[in-house]
Amino acid sequence: MNKEHTADAAAAARHARYGRLPERIRFEEMTEGVEAEPSGAVRASYDPEAAWKYYSCLALDLGL
């Protein structure tokens, strides 16, 4: 009988802690609008002098 009482107390504690779902979060609270920077295109521009820094070739890496 004592074991049954302990199981009921544990079940009651679980139900008190996890017995209901948390409050619903609205979609508006999950998103945030941020202005885009107009200078983003300037940073992504092509620079032919520095293009070799980002070139990757397995044959060149192996020295072939």
C-alpha positions as CSV (number, residue, x, y, z in Angstrom):
1,M,0.0,0.0,0.0
2,N,2.9,2.4,0.8
3,K,4.4,1.8,-2.7
4,E,1.0,2.7,-4.3
5,H,0.8,5.9,-2.2
6,T,4.4,6.9,-3.3
7,A,3.5,6.3,-7.0
8,D,0.4,8.5,-6.6
9,A,2.4,11.3,-5.0
10,A,5.0,11.1,-7.9
11,A,2.2,11.1,-10.4
12,A,0.6,14.1,-8.7
13,A,3.9,16.0,-8.7
14,R,4.4,15.2,-12.4
15,H,0.9,16.4,-13.2
16,A,1.4,19.6,-11.2
17,R,4.6,20.3,-13.2
18,Y,3.7,19.1,-16.6
19,G,-0.1,18.7,-16.6
20,R,-0.8,21.6,-18.9
21,L,0.7,23.2,-22.0
22,P,2.5,26.5,-21.8
23,E,0.9,29.7,-22.9
24,R,0.7,30.1,-26.7
25,I,3.1,32.6,-28.2
26,R,1.7,34.7,-31.0
27,F,3.4,34.8,-34.4
28,E,4.0,38.6,-34.1
29,E,6.0,38.0,-30.9
30,M,8.3,35.5,-32.6
31,T,9.3,37.7,-35.6
32,E,11.2,40.9,-35.8
33,G,11.5,43.3,-38.7
34,V,14.9,44.8,-39.3
35,E,15.8,47.3,-42.0
36,A,18.4,46.1,-44.5
37,E,21.5,48.1,-45.0
38,P,21.9,49.7,-48.4
39,S,25.6,49.2,-48.3
40,G,25.3,45.4,-48.4
41,A,25.9,45.4,-52.1
42,V,29.1,47.4,-51.8
43,R,30.6,44.7,-49.6
44,A,29.6,41.9,-52.0
45,S,31.1,43.5,-55.0
46,Y,33.6,41.6,-57.2
47,D,37.3,42.5,-56.9
48,P,39.4,40.8,-59.6
49,E,42.6,41.7,-57.8
50,A,41.6,39.7,-54.7
51,A,39.7,36.9,-56.5
52,W,42.7,34.6,-56.2
53,K,42.2,34.5,-52.4
54,Y,39.0,32.6,-52.7
55,Y,40.0,30.3,-55.6
56,S,40.2,26.7,-54.6
57,C,41.5,23.9,-56.8
58,L,42.4,20.4,-55.6
59,A,45.1,20.0,-58.3
60,L,46.8,23.2,-57.1
61,D,46.4,22.2,-53.5
62,L,48.1,18.9,-54.1
63,G,50.9,20.5,-56.2
64,L,50.0,18.8,-59.4
